[in-house]
Protein backbone atom coordinates (compact mmCIF):
# COMPACT_ATOMS: atom_id res chain seq x y z
CA UNK A 1 0.00 0.00 0.00
CA UNK A 2 2.74 2.44 0.97
CA UNK A 3 4.85 1.51 -2.07
CA UNK A 4 1.89 2.34 -4.32
CA UNK A 5 1.39 5.64 -2.50
CA UNK A 6 5.09 6.44 -2.81
CA UNK A 7 5.00 5.63 -6.54
CA UNK A 8 2.02 7.97 -6.98
CA UNK A 9 3.97 10.76 -5.27
CA UNK A 10 6.99 9.96 -7.43
CA UNK A 11 5.04 9.94 -10.71
CA UNK A 12 3.17 13.14 -9.83
CA UNK A 13 6.36 14.96 -8.86
CA UNK A 14 8.23 13.67 -11.92
CA UNK A 15 5.38 14.66 -14.24
CA UNK A 16 5.05 18.20 -12.87
CA UNK A 17 8.80 18.86 -12.70
CA UNK A 18 9.45 17.37 -16.14
CA UNK A 19 6.64 19.41 -17.71
CA UNK A 20 8.04 22.61 -16.22
CA UNK A 21 11.55 21.73 -17.40
CA UNK A 22 10.39 20.80 -20.92
CA UNK A 23 8.35 23.99 -21.15
CA UNK A 24 11.37 26.07 -20.07
CA UNK A 25 13.68 24.35 -22.57
CA UNK A 26 11.09 24.68 -25.35
CA UNK A 27 10.75 28.42 -24.67
CA UNK A 28 14.54 28.84 -24.74
CA UNK A 29 14.83 26.95 -28.02
CA UNK A 30 11.96 28.71 -29.80
CA UNK A 31 13.09 32.17 -28.67
CA UNK A 32 16.58 31.41 -30.01
CA UNK A 33 15.09 29.92 -33.20
CA UNK A 34 12.89 32.98 -33.77
CA UNK A 35 15.73 35.42 -33.13
CA UNK A 36 18.11 33.64 -35.52
CA UNK A 37 15.54 33.31 -38.30
CA UNK A 38 14.40 36.88 -37.81
CA UNK A 39 18.00 38.01 -38.19
CA UNK A 40 18.40 35.85 -41.31
CA UNK A 41 15.24 37.29 -42.87
CA UNK A 42 16.37 40.79 -42.05
CA UNK A 43 19.69 40.21 -43.81
CA UNK A 44 17.94 38.67 -46.82
CA UNK A 45 15.58 41.61 -47.12
CA UNK A 46 18.39 44.13 -46.69
CA UNK A 47 20.54 42.41 -49.30
CA UNK A 48 17.73 42.30 -51.85
CA UNK A 49 17.13 46.09 -51.86
CA UNK A 50 18.63 47.97 -54.80
CA UNK A 51 18.14 51.65 -55.60
CA UNK A 52 19.61 53.67 -58.41
CA UNK A 53 19.71 57.45 -58.61
CA UNK A 54 19.16 58.94 -62.13
CA UNK A 55 18.98 62.62 -62.85
CA UNK A 56 17.09 64.19 -65.75
CA UNK A 57 15.39 61.03 -67.02
CA UNK A 58 11.82 60.77 -68.13
CA UNK A 59 9.47 58.72 -65.99
CA UNK A 60 8.66 55.35 -67.60
CA UNK A 61 5.04 54.41 -68.14
CA UNK A 62 5.12 51.66 -65.47
CA UNK A 63 6.65 53.93 -62.78
CA UNK A 64 5.04 54.13 -59.35
CA UNK A 65 5.52 56.76 -56.72
CA UNK A 66 7.43 55.11 -53.93
CA UNK A 67 9.53 55.46 -50.80
CA UNK A 68 12.22 57.93 -50.03
CA UNK A 69 15.14 55.75 -48.79
CA UNK A 70 18.13 55.48 -51.14
CA UNK A 71 20.59 52.59 -50.77
CA UNK A 72 23.12 50.94 -53.02
CA UNK A 73 23.59 47.29 -53.70
CA UNK A 74 26.36 45.79 -51.54
CA UNK A 75 27.78 42.48 -50.36
CA UNK A 76 29.13 42.29 -46.83
CA UNK A 77 32.51 40.62 -46.45
CA UNK A 78 31.82 40.20 -42.71
CA UNK A 79 29.33 37.70 -41.26
CA UNK A 80 27.52 35.07 -43.36
CA UNK A 81 28.35 34.72 -47.06
CA UNK A 82 25.74 35.94 -49.55
CA UNK A 83 25.16 36.35 -53.27
CA UNK A 84 22.25 37.14 -55.56
CA UNK A 85 21.14 36.09 -59.03
CA UNK A 86 18.95 38.10 -61.34
CA UNK A 87 16.52 36.04 -63.46
CA UNK A 88 13.75 36.79 -65.93
CA UNK A 89 10.12 35.75 -65.60
CA UNK A 90 11.00 32.25 -66.81
CA UNK A 91 13.79 31.80 -64.26
CA UNK A 92 16.55 32.22 -66.83
CA UNK A 93 19.71 33.72 -65.33
CA UNK A 94 20.42 37.30 -66.44
CA UNK A 95 23.18 38.27 -64.03
CA UNK A 96 25.15 36.78 -61.14
CA UNK A 97 26.36 39.14 -58.39
CA UNK A 98 28.79 37.29 -56.13
CA UNK A 99 32.18 37.55 -54.45
CA UNK A 100 32.17 33.81 -53.63
CA UNK A 101 34.46 31.49 -55.51
CA UNK A 102 32.04 28.85 -56.78
CA UNK A 103 31.73 27.16 -60.19
CA UNK A 104 29.04 28.48 -62.54
CA UNK A 105 27.26 25.14 -62.34
CA UNK A 106 26.64 25.78 -58.66
CA UNK A 107 25.00 29.16 -59.39
CA UNK A 108 22.82 27.64 -62.13
CA UNK A 109 21.79 24.82 -59.83
CA UNK A 110 20.99 27.33 -57.06
CA UNK A 111 18.86 29.46 -59.38
CA UNK A 112 17.06 26.46 -60.83
CA UNK A 113 16.29 24.96 -57.41
CA UNK A 114 15.18 28.26 -55.90
CA UNK A 115 12.99 29.19 -58.89
CA UNK A 116 11.29 25.77 -58.95
CA UNK A 117 10.51 26.12 -55.22
CA UNK A 118 9.90 29.88 -55.22
CA UNK A 119 6.65 29.54 -53.25
CA UNK A 120 8.31 27.66 -50.35
CA UNK A 121 11.46 29.71 -49.80
CA UNK A 122 13.07 26.69 -48.17
CA UNK A 123 16.74 26.02 -47.41
CA UNK A 124 18.92 24.40 -50.07
CA UNK A 125 22.31 22.69 -49.84
CA UNK A 126 25.04 23.95 -52.16
CA UNK A 127 28.76 23.23 -52.13
CA UNK A 128 28.51 21.65 -48.68
CA UNK A 129 26.75 24.69 -47.22
CA UNK A 130 23.15 25.48 -46.43
CA UNK A 131 21.62 28.54 -48.04
CA UNK A 132 18.43 30.43 -47.27
CA UNK A 133 16.97 32.39 -50.15
CA UNK A 134 14.26 34.88 -50.91
CA UNK A 135 12.81 35.89 -54.33
CA UNK A 136 11.68 39.47 -54.96
CA UNK A 137 10.60 41.32 -58.09
CA UNK A 138 13.18 43.95 -58.86
CA UNK A 139 12.36 47.65 -58.54
CA UNK A 140 14.41 50.70 -59.40
CA UNK A 141 14.15 53.79 -57.27
CA UNK A 142 14.55 56.80 -59.54
CA UNK A 143 15.35 60.35 -58.48
CA UNK A 144 14.84 63.01 -61.14
CA UNK A 145 16.78 66.19 -61.33
CA UNK A 146 13.95 68.14 -59.75
CA UNK A 147 14.15 65.88 -56.65
CA UNK A 148 11.05 63.81 -57.37
CA UNK A 149 11.33 60.09 -56.49
CA UNK A 150 9.72 57.19 -58.31
CA UNK A 151 9.78 53.41 -58.18
CA UNK A 152 10.04 51.46 -61.43
CA UNK A 153 8.83 47.86 -61.35
CA UNK A 154 11.05 45.76 -63.61
CA UNK A 155 10.10 42.60 -65.44
CA UNK A 156 12.76 40.50 -63.72
CA UNK A 157 13.46 38.98 -60.31
CA UNK A 158 16.31 38.85 -57.86
CA UNK A 159 17.09 35.68 -55.87
CA UNK A 160 19.03 36.56 -52.72
CA UNK A 161 21.02 33.73 -51.11
CA UNK A 162 22.42 33.80 -47.55
CA UNK A 163 24.70 31.20 -45.96
CA UNK A 164 22.84 29.84 -42.89
CA UNK A 165 25.14 26.87 -42.21
CA UNK A 166 26.46 28.28 -38.92
CA UNK A 167 23.00 29.39 -37.81
CA UNK A 168 21.53 25.94 -38.41
CA UNK A 169 24.55 24.38 -36.71
CA UNK A 170 24.00 26.65 -33.72
CA UNK A 171 20.33 25.64 -33.51
CA UNK A 172 21.20 21.95 -33.83
CA UNK A 173 23.86 22.19 -31.12
CA UNK A 174 21.40 24.05 -28.88
CA UNK A 175 18.74 21.36 -29.44
CA UNK A 176 21.29 18.58 -28.78
CA UNK A 177 22.48 20.32 -25.62
CA UNK A 178 18.95 20.83 -24.34
CA UNK A 179 18.09 17.17 -25.00
CA UNK A 180 21.28 15.98 -23.29
CA UNK A 181 20.79 18.29 -20.32
CA UNK A 182 17.11 17.33 -20.23
CA UNK A 183 17.92 13.61 -19.98
CA UNK A 184 20.43 14.25 -17.21
CA UNK A 185 17.95 16.51 -15.41
CA UNK A 186 15.19 13.88 -15.68
CA UNK A 187 17.53 11.32 -14.10
CA UNK A 188 18.51 13.77 -11.36
CA UNK A 189 14.85 14.71 -10.82
CA UNK A 190 14.00 11.01 -10.55
CA UNK A 191 16.64 10.45 -7.86
CA UNK A 192 15.59 13.58 -5.94
CA UNK A 193 11.89 12.77 -6.33
CA UNK A 194 12.47 9.20 -5.13
CA UNK A 195 14.35 10.51 -2.10
CA UNK A 196 11.65 13.01 -1.15
CA UNK A 197 8.85 10.54 -1.93
CA UNK A 198 10.44 8.09 0.51
CA UNK A 199 10.81 10.86 3.07
CA UNK A 200 7.22 11.95 2.57
CA UNK A 201 5.86 8.43 2.93
CA UNK A 202 8.00 7.49 5.94
CA UNK A 203 5.99 9.47 8.56
CA UNK A 204 2.75 8.05 7.13
CA UNK A 205 4.11 4.50 7.31
CA UNK A 206 5.41 5.07 10.84
CA UNK A 207 2.06 6.54 11.91
CA UNK A 208 0.26 3.58 10.38
CA UNK A 209 2.52 1.12 12.18
CA UNK A 210 2.09 3.00 15.46
CA UNK A 211 -1.66 2.97 14.97
CA UNK A 212 -1.64 -0.78 14.37
CA UNK A 213 0.57 -1.27 17.42
CA UNK A 214 -1.71 1.01 19.44
CA UNK A 215 -4.80 -1.03 18.54
CA UNK A 216 -2.98 -4.27 19.34
CA UNK A 217 -1.70 -2.93 22.67
CA UNK A 218 -5.07 -1.47 23.66
CA UNK A 219 -6.78 -4.76 22.79
CA UNK A 220 -4.20 -6.66 24.86
CA UNK A 221 -4.58 -4.30 27.83
CA UNK A 222 -8.39 -4.60 27.73
CA UNK A 223 -8.19 -8.37 27.39
CA UNK A 224 -6.68 -8.83 30.89
CA UNK A 225 -9.42 -7.09 32.94
CA UNK A 226 -12.10 -8.69 30.76
CA UNK A 227 -10.61 -12.10 31.46
CA UNK A 228 -10.68 -11.33 35.19
CA UNK A 229 -14.32 -10.27 35.00
CA UNK A 230 -15.34 -13.34 32.99
CA UNK A 231 -13.47 -15.75 35.27
CA UNK A 232 -15.02 -14.33 38.43
CA UNK A 233 -18.46 -14.19 36.82
CA UNK A 234 -18.18 -17.91 36.10
CA UNK A 235 -17.14 -18.46 39.72
CA UNK A 236 -20.26 -16.63 40.89
CA UNK A 237 -22.48 -18.73 38.62
CA UNK A 238 -20.94 -21.89 39.96
CA UNK A 239 -21.95 -20.88 43.50
CA UNK A 240 -25.44 -19.53 42.97
CA UNK A 241 -26.71 -20.85 46.33
CA UNK A 242 -24.16 -18.84 48.28
CA UNK A 243 -24.96 -15.46 49.83
CA UNK A 244 -23.64 -12.23 48.43
CA UNK A 245 -21.52 -11.79 51.54
CA UNK A 246 -19.79 -15.10 50.95
CA UNK A 247 -19.10 -14.14 47.34
CA UNK A 248 -17.51 -10.77 48.08
CA UNK A 249 -14.09 -12.09 47.09
CA UNK A 250 -15.22 -12.74 43.50
CA UNK A 251 -17.09 -9.45 43.37
CA UNK A 252 -13.95 -7.68 44.56
CA UNK A 253 -11.96 -9.22 41.72
CA UNK A 254 -14.62 -8.09 39.27
CA UNK A 255 -14.37 -4.58 40.73
CA UNK A 256 -10.61 -4.62 40.22
CA UNK A 257 -11.11 -5.56 36.56
CA UNK A 258 -13.69 -2.85 35.95
CA UNK A 259 -11.51 -0.26 37.69
CA UNK A 260 -8.59 -1.15 35.41
CA UNK A 261 -10.79 -0.90 32.34
CA UNK A 262 -12.19 2.44 33.50
CA UNK A 263 -8.71 3.88 34.06
CA UNK A 264 -7.47 2.61 30.72
CA UNK A 265 -10.48 3.93 28.84
CA UNK A 266 -10.24 7.32 30.60
CA UNK A 267 -6.55 7.54 29.70
CA UNK A 268 -7.29 6.68 26.06
CA UNK A 269 -10.08 9.28 25.91
CA UNK A 270 -7.83 11.87 27.51
CA UNK A 271 -5.07 11.11 25.00
CA UNK A 272 -7.49 11.29 22.05
CA UNK A 273 -8.88 14.61 23.29
CA UNK A 274 -5.42 16.13 23.72
CA UNK A 275 -4.34 14.98 20.26
CA UNK A 276 -7.42 16.45 18.58
CA UNK A 277 -5.90 19.02 16.21
CA UNK A 278 -9.24 20.83 15.90
CA UNK A 279 -9.26 21.51 19.63
CA UNK A 280 -7.15 24.55 20.42
CA UNK A 281 -5.07 24.47 23.60
CA UNK A 282 -6.28 27.01 26.18
CA UNK A 283 -3.48 29.45 27.02
CA UNK A 284 -3.95 31.85 29.91
CA UNK A 285 -1.36 33.43 32.24
CA UNK A 286 -1.00 31.52 35.53
CA UNK A 287 1.45 31.17 38.39
CA UNK A 288 3.37 27.99 37.58
CA UNK A 289 5.30 28.10 40.88
CA UNK A 290 2.03 27.87 42.82
CA UNK A 291 0.79 25.08 40.52
CA UNK A 292 3.92 23.00 41.27
CA UNK A 293 3.47 23.53 45.02
CA UNK A 294 -0.17 22.38 44.77
CA UNK A 295 0.87 19.13 43.07
CA UNK A 296 3.61 18.52 45.65
CA UNK A 297 1.13 18.95 48.53
CA UNK A 298 -1.31 16.48 46.94
CA UNK A 299 1.47 13.85 46.60
CA UNK A 300 3.11 14.47 49.99
CA UNK A 301 1.34 11.61 51.78
CA UNK A 302 2.41 9.06 49.16
CA UNK A 303 6.02 10.26 49.35
CA UNK A 304 6.07 9.96 53.14
CA UNK A 305 4.42 6.54 53.02
CA UNK A 306 7.16 5.17 50.79
CA UNK A 307 9.91 6.83 52.86
CA UNK A 308 11.23 8.90 49.94
CA UNK A 309 13.19 12.07 50.57
CA UNK A 310 11.91 15.14 48.74
CA UNK A 311 13.80 18.33 47.99
CA UNK A 312 12.84 21.20 45.74
CA UNK A 313 14.22 24.40 44.28
CA UNK A 314 11.32 26.43 42.87
CA UNK A 315 11.68 30.06 41.85
CA UNK A 316 8.72 32.01 43.18
CA UNK A 317 5.99 33.66 41.09
CA UNK A 318 6.94 32.42 37.65
CA UNK A 319 4.09 33.43 35.35
CA UNK A 320 3.55 31.24 32.28
CA UNK A 321 0.99 31.51 29.51
CA UNK A 322 -0.60 28.10 29.08
CA UNK A 323 -3.27 25.71 30.32
CA UNK A 324 -2.84 25.44 34.12
CA UNK A 325 -4.85 22.23 34.45
CA UNK A 326 -2.90 20.50 31.70
CA UNK A 327 0.43 21.65 33.14
CA UNK A 328 -0.63 20.30 36.55
CA UNK A 329 -1.56 17.04 34.85
CA UNK A 330 1.93 16.75 33.34
CA UNK A 331 3.63 17.52 36.67
CA UNK A 332 1.39 14.97 38.40
CA UNK A 333 2.24 12.30 35.82
CA UNK A 334 5.99 12.94 36.18
CA UNK A 335 5.78 13.10 39.98
CA UNK A 336 3.75 9.87 40.14
CA UNK A 337 6.23 8.22 37.75
CA UNK A 338 9.16 9.32 39.95
CA UNK A 339 7.49 7.86 43.06
CA UNK A 340 6.72 4.53 41.36
CA UNK A 341 10.26 4.00 40.12
CA UNK A 342 12.20 5.38 43.09
CA UNK A 343 13.95 2.85 45.25
CA UNK A 344 13.04 2.40 48.90
CA UNK A 345 14.24 5.36 50.98
CA UNK A 346 15.24 7.02 47.69
CA UNK A 347 15.36 10.68 46.77
CA UNK A 348 13.29 12.97 44.53
CA UNK A 349 14.54 16.44 43.54
CA UNK A 350 12.23 18.98 41.90
CA UNK A 351 13.44 22.14 40.15
CA UNK A 352 11.65 25.08 38.49
CA UNK A 353 13.61 28.02 37.09
CA UNK A 354 13.70 30.59 34.35
CA UNK A 355 16.21 30.19 31.53
CA UNK A 356 16.36 32.99 28.98
CA UNK A 357 12.84 33.23 27.51
CA UNK A 358 11.51 29.95 28.87
CA UNK A 359 10.78 28.13 32.10
CA UNK A 360 12.45 24.80 32.85
CA UNK A 361 10.89 22.15 35.10
CA UNK A 362 12.79 19.00 36.05
CA UNK A 363 12.15 16.10 38.40
CA UNK A 364 14.91 13.66 39.33
CA UNK A 365 14.55 10.39 41.20
CA UNK A 366 17.01 7.80 42.37
CA UNK A 367 16.40 4.21 41.39
CA UNK A 368 16.97 1.58 38.76
CA UNK A 369 17.09 4.11 35.94
CA UNK A 370 16.32 3.60 32.26
CA UNK A 371 18.57 1.79 29.79
CA UNK A 372 20.11 3.99 27.13
CA UNK A 373 18.37 2.10 24.31
CA UNK A 374 14.99 2.61 26.00
CA UNK A 375 15.21 6.39 26.51
CA UNK A 376 13.89 7.15 23.02
CA UNK A 377 10.84 4.92 23.61
CA UNK A 378 9.68 6.04 27.06
CA UNK A 379 7.10 8.43 25.56
CA UNK A 380 5.58 5.75 23.29
CA UNK A 381 2.07 4.53 24.11
CA UNK A 382 1.90 1.40 26.27
CA UNK A 383 5.69 1.26 26.48
CA UNK A 384 7.19 -0.18 29.65
CA UNK A 385 10.92 -0.77 29.90
CA UNK A 386 10.34 -3.58 32.42
CA UNK A 387 7.57 -5.93 31.18
CA UNK A 388 7.60 -7.74 34.52
CA UNK A 389 6.13 -4.61 36.12
CA UNK A 390 3.02 -4.68 33.94
CA UNK A 391 0.03 -2.99 35.61
CA UNK A 392 2.12 -2.17 38.67
CA UNK A 393 0.26 0.54 40.55
CA UNK A 394 -2.34 0.57 37.80
CA UNK A 395 0.15 1.70 35.12
CA UNK A 396 -0.63 1.07 31.46
CA UNK A 397 2.28 3.00 29.94
CA UNK A 398 0.10 5.91 28.77
CA UNK A 399 1.09 8.56 31.31
CA UNK A 400 4.31 9.72 29.68
CA UNK A 401 2.66 9.65 26.25
CA UNK A 402 -0.09 11.93 27.58
CA UNK A 403 2.52 14.22 29.17
CA UNK A 404 4.47 14.55 25.90
CA UNK A 405 1.31 15.25 23.91
CA UNK A 406 0.29 18.03 26.32
CA UNK A 407 3.71 19.68 26.27
CA UNK A 408 3.83 19.47 22.46
CA UNK A 409 0.40 21.11 22.21
CA UNK A 410 1.55 23.90 24.53
CA UNK A 411 4.58 24.58 22.30
CA UNK A 412 7.18 23.18 24.71
CA UNK A 413 9.66 20.32 24.74
CA UNK A 414 10.04 17.31 27.01
CA UNK A 415 12.83 14.78 27.39
CA UNK A 416 14.47 12.27 29.68
CA UNK A 417 18.01 11.42 30.80
CA UNK A 418 19.11 8.53 32.97
CA UNK A 419 22.03 6.61 34.40
CA UNK A 420 21.21 2.97 35.09
CA UNK A 421 21.03 1.98 38.76
CA UNK A 422 21.52 5.61 39.78
CA UNK A 423 18.94 8.20 38.70
CA UNK A 424 16.43 9.35 36.09
CA UNK A 425 15.49 12.93 35.21
CA UNK A 426 12.48 14.15 33.24
CA UNK A 427 12.60 17.76 32.02
CA UNK A 428 10.15 19.93 30.13
CA UNK A 429 10.30 23.55 29.00
CA UNK A 430 7.59 26.10 28.24
CA UNK A 431 7.83 29.55 26.70
CA UNK A 432 7.31 32.46 29.05
N, C-alpha and C positions, 0 to 999 in steps of 0.2 A: 504493500500500500504506500509506504513512504518512498520507495524507489520510484513508483509511478508519479507521485506528487513532485519528487525532485526533478524527474524528467520533464514534467510539465513546466516547472519553473525554468529549467534549462532551455527548453525549446522556445518558450515565450521570450526570455531574455535574449537568446541568440537571434530570434526573428526580429525583434525591435532594434537591437543594436546593429545587426547586419543591414537592415533597411535604411537606418540613418546613415551608416557608412557608405552604402551603395549610392544613396541619394547625394551625399556630399561629393563623392568621387565623380558621379555623373555630372553634377553642376560644374565642377572644376574642368572636366574634359570639354563639355559643350561651350563653356565660356571661352576656353582657349581655342577651340575649334572655330567659334564664331569670330573671334578677334583675328585669327590668322587668315581666314577666308575673306573677312571684310578688308583686311590690309591687301590681300592679293587682288580683290576686285577693284580696290581703289587704284592700285598701280596699273591694272589693265586699262581702266577708264582714263587715267591720266596719260598713259602712253599712246592711246588711240586718238587723242585730240590733236588736230593739226589746223593751224590758222595761217593764212598768207595775207600780207598787206600789199595792196595794189593801188597806186594813185592814178587818177585820171582815166580810169576805164569805165566803159559803159556797163550798166547793170544788165546782166543776162535776163532772158525772159523767165527762167525758172528760179530767179533769186527770191529769197525770203528775208524779211527783216529779222535780225537775230540778236544774239547777246553782244556784250561789249568787251569780254575778256579777249586778249590777244596773246597767244602762246606760239612757240615754234616747236617743230617736231624735234625730239631728242631721244637719245638712248643713254641710259645711265650706265657707267662703267662700274659703279659701286652697287652692292646688293645683288639680287637675283638677275640672271641673264634674261634678255628679252630681244625679240625681233618682230617685225611685222611684214606682211605680204599683202600687196594690193592685187585684187582680182576683179574681173568683170562680172556681169550678172550671171554668166555661165560657170563661174568658178575658175576661169582661165587666168593664170598668173600674168600680171602686167608689170609688176615691179617687186623686187625683194629689197627690203631695208634691214641690213643686219651687219653687226660687227663680229659675229660669231663664226669661227672657222668650221663650217660644216659643208659637206658635199651638196651639190645642187639637187641630187636625188632626194636628200633628206628634206629640203624645203618643199619640193614638189609633193612628196608624200605627206608632209604636214598640211599643206594647203588642201590636198585632195581629201584627207581624212577629216579636217575641220569643216570643209564645205559640205561634205556628205552628211555630217552630223551637226549642221549649223543650228538646229533647233534645240539641241541638248547642251551645247557648250560644256562638254565633259572634259576630262583630262586624258591626254594621249601620251604615249611613250615614244621618245625619239632620241636616237643616239645614246641610249642608256640613261636618259633623263626623263622626268615627267614634266609635261608642259600644260599649263592652263591657258585657254584661249578665249577670246571674245570677238565677235564679228559685228562691225558697225558700218553703216552706209557712210561714205565719205562726204564731208561738207567743207567748203572753202569759206572762210570768213574774209570778206572783202571790205577794205576801207578806201573810199574815194578821196580824191583830193580835197573836197569840201568838208571832209570829216565824217560823212555819213557811213554807217556800217551795214553790211548785208551778209546774209548767209546763202551760199550757192550749193544746192544739193546736186552731187555728181552721180553719174550712172555707173558707179563702181564701189567696191567694198574694200575695207581694210580688215585683215585678220591679225589681231595682236596676240602674240605668244609670250608667256612669262614662265620662267623655270620655277617650278614649285617642288622640286625634288627634296630640298632641305626642309621645307614646310611640312610636307607629307611625312618625312622621316621624323621630324620633331613630334608630330601628332601620333605616329605609330609608337615611338619610344615612350611618349607620355601614357598612351593606352596600355602598353606592356608594363610600364612601371606601376600604374594604378592597379592592374590585374595582379601583379606579383605582390605588391603591398597589401592588396585586398585579401589575397589568400593567406598571407602571413597573419594579417589582422584577424581574420575569421578563426584561425587556429588559436591565436592568443585570446580572442574573445571567448572561444570555447573553453579554454583552460580556466580563465577567470570566472566565467559563468558557472562552470562546474564547481569551482571552489566556493563561490558565494551561494550556489544552490544547496550544496552540502551544509554550509554554515546556516543557511536559512531553515533547512529542514531539521537540523540537529535539535534545536529547542523544542520543536513540535514532537519529535520522536521521544525525547527525554520526558516531556510532559505526558505523552501517551503512556510510556512505560511506568511513570510515577503514578498515573491514574489507575492503571491496571494493578500495580502493587498496592495502592491505597485500598482498592475494592477488595483485593485478596486479604490484606491485613485486617480491614474492618470486619470482613466476613468471619475471619478466624477469631478475632477478639469477641465478636458476638456469639460465636459458636460455644465458647466455654460457659458463660452464664446460662445460656439456653440449655445446655446439657445438664447443668446443675439443677435448673428448675424442673426439667423433664424427669430426671432421676428421682428427685424428692417427691414429685407429684405421683410417680409410680409407687413410691414407698407409702404415701398416704393412702392410695387406693388399695394397697395390699393389707392395710390395717384399718378398714372402714369401721370396725366395731369399737375402736379405741376412742377415747375422749380427745377433745381438742387440746386439753392441757398435756395429755401424754404424748401428743404429736408435735409439741412446740419445737422440738429439735429439727424436724423436717421443715416446718414452716420457717424457722430461722434461716436454714440453708437457702430456701426459696427467696427469702428477703435479701440475703446476701447477693444472690444472682440478679435479682431485679435492681438492686442498688448499683451493681457494677454496670448493668446495661444502661441505667439512667445516666450515670456519670459519663459513660462513653458516648451516648447519644447527645448529651448536653455539650460535651467537648467538640464533637463533630459539627453540631449546629453552630456553636460559637466560632469555630474555624471557618465554616462556610460563610457566615455573616461577615467576618472580618475580611475575608478574601473577595467579597462582592465588590467589583470595581465600580459599580453604579452607586454604591453607598459611600458618600464622602465622609472622611474622617473629621470628627468635630475637633476644632482647635480653638481653645480659649486660654487666656493667661491664667496660670494657677501656681501656687507655691509648692514646688516639687520637694523642698526640704521637709515641709510639714507632711506631705503625702508619704514620704519614706518613713518618717517617725510613726505615722499611723499604722503602717504595715508592720513595723518592728514591734509595736505594742500588741498587735493582734497575734503575733507569733511568739511572744515572749514565753508563754506558758509551755509551749512545745519545746522550746530551746532549753528551758530549765529542767523539764522532765527528762530530757535525753542527756543532761549534764554537759551541754556544749557551751564553751565560752564565747561570748559575743562582744566584739569591739566595733566602734564606728567612728568615722571622721566625716561629718556632714556639714558642709558650709551652710550657714543660715540664710533663709529668705532668698533662695534662688528661684526666680520667676521664669517659667517656661511656657511657651504657647503650644498647647497640645490638648489631648483628651485625658483629663485627670483620672477617670475611672479605668481607662485602658492602661495608662502608665502604672497605676496601682496594681492592676492585674498582672502586668509583666514582672514587677518587683516581687509580688506574692509568689508567682511561679518560680522565679529564680531563688527566692528565699526558701521556699518549700523544697526545691531541688537540692539546695545546699544542706538543709537539715537531713534529708533522706540519705544523702551519700557522704555525710561526715562520719568519721569514726567515733567510737565512744570516747567521751571526754575530749572531743576535738575542739576546733576553733573556727569561728566564722568572723570575717572582717568585712565591714561594709564601708564604702567610700562614695561620697558625692562631692564633686568640685567643678568649678568652671575652668574651661581650657579654651582660650581664644574666644571664638564666637559660638561655642557649644558647651553643653553640660555633659559630664562623664560620670556614669554610675557604674560601680563595680562591686561584686560580692565574691569573696574568696573563702573557700572551706578546705580544711585539711581532710585527708582521706585517701581512698584507693587511687583516685585520679582517673584520667581518661587516656587510653592508648593514643599514640600519635596518629595512627591510621584511622582512628574513630572520630577524631576531632571534627573532620569535615562533614560527618554524618549526623552529629548530635541534634541538628535542627530538622532532620527528616522526620516525617510522620511515622509513628509506631516504632521508631528506632530505639533500641535499648542495647547498650554496649555489652551488658551482662544478661544473656537470655535466662540464666538461672534465677534472676530476680524479677521475672515476669509477674505483673500485678502486685508487686510489693507496695504496700501502702496505697493500693488502689491506682497505681500508675499504669497508663496505657501508652506512654511514649508520645503523647500529643502536646504536653505542656510547653516544651521548648519550641515546637513548631508554631504554636499559637503565639508565643512571645516574639518570635522572629517576624511573623506576619504583622503583628501590631506595630513593632518598631519600624518595619519597612513602610507601612502605611502612613506613619507619622513622619517619614522622611529621615529617619535615623539609621544607625548601623549597630549590629550586635555581633559579638564573636566570643570565642572561648579559647583559653590557654590552659595547659595542664602539665604537670610533672607526675608521672606514675608513682603511686605509693607516697605521695607528698601532699599535693594540693591541686585545686582546680579553681579557675577564676572565670567568671562570666562578666562581660562588660558591654554596656550599650551607651550610645551617644545620641543626643537630641540637640537640634539647633535652638539657640536662645531666641 
